[in-house]
Structures are given as structure tokens and as C-alpha cells.
């Protein structure tokens, strides 16, 4: 009864938080698209890297706003600790997209290899699926949509592991230059870790669904 009264007095509280989460997921998706664009374009100028860096700061601001608003709100869509975890998990995805971007830009590998492109493409798919999953979270009773997205993300991440492992194995055999080998391995590792972070978001979401179903 008290919860219903709070919702009546503050009808837009849930919208406020879900807007934050949707903005965070959209921001991650834009960053992923920019990274893929940067490594697949023939243009020598790569403004996408600077934009990714700026959007990384935006991600941190959104996460910080979740913390601030949750401290002010009388009610919240779900437990505050879960909101913190979700905001942090999405921010970590953005953080590793930025790390991947910085490594590619800084290391300037001899070529952008097919595994790098494939992993970057998988990150685009993962972030798009995260957007759908987080958007569905606003109607937590529609668990099937969330479950379908979670399963799709886990499947994509599992495939990304295979791409990464195969690429590293090939590097050890085919790359004679030790410095280039290190460069490629660091880039591939950052990209693969980004896919891991996407899966971690689904772990947080699954926990939220279980607690609130």
C-alpha cells in the first residue's frame, strides 16, 4: 500500500532511472559502432577515436547520475545495490570499448586483421542486443523478451571466445615479429574482454529479474 502511494506521488521515478539505463546502453552501442567504423574505413583520419573517448566520459556521467538520483529517490524500480551494479556493468562495457579503441589507435598494427574486425562486429551486435534487453527491463513481467536477449548475448560472447582463441593461436604460429605479436595480442584481448563485460551485464540483469519476479 505504501509503495503504491509513493508511486502515485512520484509517478516518474521509474522512468527517470530507466531513461538513465537506456541512455547508457545506447551510448555503448554508439561507441561500438564508431569503433567498427574506425577500423573498417579507408579514411586516414580517424575522428571516431576521439569521439569514443568523449562518449566514455558521458558513460561515466550517466553512471554517476544513477548514484546521485538513487540517493534522492524515495522509491526505485529495484534495489539500489542492483541499480548501482547495472550502471557500473554498462559503464565497464564502455570502458573496454574505449580501451580497445585506444590500443588500436596507439599501437597502429601493420594491418587490421579479420579477427579484429570480427570481434569488433560482434561487439556491435552485443551492444545492440543489450539495448533491447535493457529496454525490456522496464517491463520486468515480460521476462521472455529479457531471457531471449540474455541467451543471444551469451551465445555471441561464446562465439567471441572462439574467435579470440583461434586468432591468438594463429598469431603464435604465423607472426614472426615479437613486437607485432604483442600489439595484436593486446588489441585482441581488449576486444574479447569487452565481450565478457557485455555478458556480465546480463548476469546483473538476470539477478534483478529473479529478485523481482
C-alpha positions in Angstrom: 0.0 0.0 0.0 2.8 2.4 1.0 4.7 1.5 -2.2 1.6 2.3 -4.3 1.2 5.7 -2.6 4.8 6.5 -3.3 4.3 5.6 -7.0 1.2 7.8 -7.1 3.1 10.8 -5.5 6.2 10.3 -7.7 5.0 8.7 -10.9 8.1 9.5 -13.0 10.7 8.0 -10.6 10.9 4.7 -12.5 11.0 6.5 -15.9 14.0 8.6 -14.6 16.1 5.5 -13.8 15.1 3.5 -16.9 16.0 6.6 -19.0 19.4 6.5 -17.5 19.9 2.9 -18.2 18.6 3.2 -21.8 20.9 6.2 -22.4 23.8 4.2 -21.1 23.1 1.2 -23.3 22.5 3.5 -26.3 25.8 5.2 -25.6 27.6 1.9 -25.5 26.0 0.9 -28.8 27.1 4.2 -30.5 30.7 3.7 -29.2 30.7 0.1 -30.6 29.5 1.4 -34.0 32.2 4.1 -34.1 34.9 1.6 -33.2 33.8 -0.7 -36.1 33.6 2.3 -38.4 37.1 3.4 -37.5 38.7 0.1 -38.2 36.9 -0.6 -41.5 37.1 2.8 -43.1 39.9 3.7 -45.6 40.0 7.3 -44.4 43.4 8.1 -42.9 41.7 10.5 -40.5 40.1 8.6 -37.7 37.9 11.1 -35.7 35.9 8.2 -34.3 38.7 7.5 -31.8 38.3 11.0 -30.2 34.5 10.7 -30.2 34.7 7.3 -28.5 36.9 8.9 -25.8 34.3 11.7 -25.3 31.5 9.2 -25.1 33.4 7.2 -22.5 33.2 10.3 -20.3 29.5 10.5 -21.0 29.1 6.9 -19.8 30.8 7.8 -16.5 28.5 10.8 -16.1 25.4 8.6 -16.6 26.6 6.1 -14.1 27.3 8.8 -11.6 23.9 10.3 -12.2 22.3 7.0 -11.3 24.1 7.0 -8.0 23.0 10.6 -7.3 19.4 10.1 -8.2 19.1 6.9 -6.3 20.2 8.6 -3.2 17.5 11.3 -3.6 14.6 9.0 -4.5 12.1 7.6 -2.0 11.5 4.6 -4.2 13.4 2.9 -7.0 12.5 0.3 -9.7 14.5 -2.3 -7.9 17.1 -2.5 -5.1 19.6 0.4 -5.1 22.6 -2.0 -5.0 21.3 -3.7 -8.2 20.9 -0.3 -9.9 24.5 0.5 -8.9 25.6 -2.8 -10.3 23.7 -2.4 -13.6 25.0 1.2 -14.1 28.6 0.0 -13.3 28.3 -3.0 -15.6 27.2 -0.9 -18.6 29.9 1.6 -17.9 32.5 -1.2 -17.9 31.4 -2.2 -21.4 32.0 1.4 -22.5 35.3 1.5 -20.7 36.6 -1.5 -22.6 35.4 -0.3 -25.9 37.4 2.8 -25.2 40.5 0.7 -24.2 40.1 -1.3 -27.4 39.9 2.0 -29.4 42.9 3.5 -27.7 45.1 0.4 -28.2 44.3 0.2 -31.9 44.9 3.9 -32.3 48.1 3.9 -30.3 49.7 0.6 -31.4 49.0 1.2 -35.1 49.2 -2.5 -36.1 50.5 -3.4 -39.5 47.0 -4.3 -40.6 43.6 -4.6 -39.2 43.2 -8.4 -39.3 39.9 -10.3 -39.9 39.7 -11.4 -36.3 39.9 -7.8 -35.1 37.1 -6.8 -37.5 35.1 -9.9 -36.5 35.4 -9.2 -32.8 34.5 -5.5 -33.3 31.5 -6.6 -35.3 30.4 -8.9 -32.5 30.7 -6.1 -30.0 28.3 -4.1 -32.2 25.8 -7.0 -32.2 26.2 -7.5 -28.4 25.6 -3.8 -27.6 22.5 -3.7 -29.9 21.2 -6.8 -28.0 22.0 -5.1 -24.7 19.9 -2.2 -25.8 16.9 -4.4 -26.4 17.4 -6.3 -23.1 17.7 -3.2 -21.0 14.7 -1.6 -22.7 12.7 -4.7 -21.9 13.8 -4.4 -18.3 11.3 -1.5 -17.8 8.5 -4.2 -18.0 10.1 -6.9 -15.9 7.0 -9.1 -16.1 7.8 -9.6 -19.8 10.6 -12.0 -18.8 10.6 -13.9 -22.1 11.9 -10.9 -24.0 14.7 -10.4 -21.5 15.5 -14.1 -21.5 15.7 -14.2 -25.2 18.1 -11.3 -25.3 20.2 -12.7 -22.4 20.6 -16.0 -24.3 21.5 -14.2 -27.5 24.2 -12.2 -25.7 25.6 -15.3 -24.1 25.7 -17.1 -27.4 27.5 -14.2 -29.1 30.0 -14.0 -26.3 30.7 -17.7 -26.5 31.4 -17.3 -30.2 33.7 -14.3 -29.5 35.7 -16.6 -27.2 36.2 -19.0 -30.1 37.3 -16.2 -32.5 39.8 -14.8 -29.9 41.3 -18.2 -29.1 41.7 -19.1 -32.8 43.2 -15.7 -33.5 45.8 -16.0 -30.7 46.7 -19.5 -31.7 47.3 -18.3 -35.3 49.4 -15.4 -34.1 51.7 -17.6 -32.1 52.3 -19.7 -35.3 52.3 -17.1 -38.0 53.6 -13.8 -36.5 57.5 -13.8 -36.5 57.8 -10.2 -35.2 57.6 -10.3 -31.4 56.6 -6.6 -31.1 53.7 -7.0 -33.6 52.6 -10.2 -31.8 52.4 -8.3 -28.5 50.4 -5.5 -30.2 47.9 -7.8 -31.8 47.5 -9.9 -28.6 46.8 -6.7 -26.6 44.2 -5.5 -29.1 42.5 -8.9 -29.3 42.5 -9.2 -25.5 40.8 -5.8 -25.1 38.2 -6.6 -27.7 37.5 -10.1 -26.1 37.3 -8.6 -22.7 34.7 -6.1 -24.0 32.5 -9.1 -25.0 33.0 -10.6 -21.5 31.8 -7.3 -20.0 28.7 -7.4 -22.2 27.9 -10.9 -20.8 28.5 -9.5 -17.2 25.6 -7.0 -17.8 23.3 -10.0 -18.5 24.4 -11.6 -15.2 23.3 -8.5 -13.3 20.0 -8.3 -15.3 19.3 -12.0 -14.6 19.8 -11.3 -10.8 17.4 -8.4 -11.0 14.8 -10.4 -12.8 15.0 -13.3 -10.3 14.7 -10.9 -7.3 11.7 -9.0 -8.8 9.7 -11.8 -10.5 
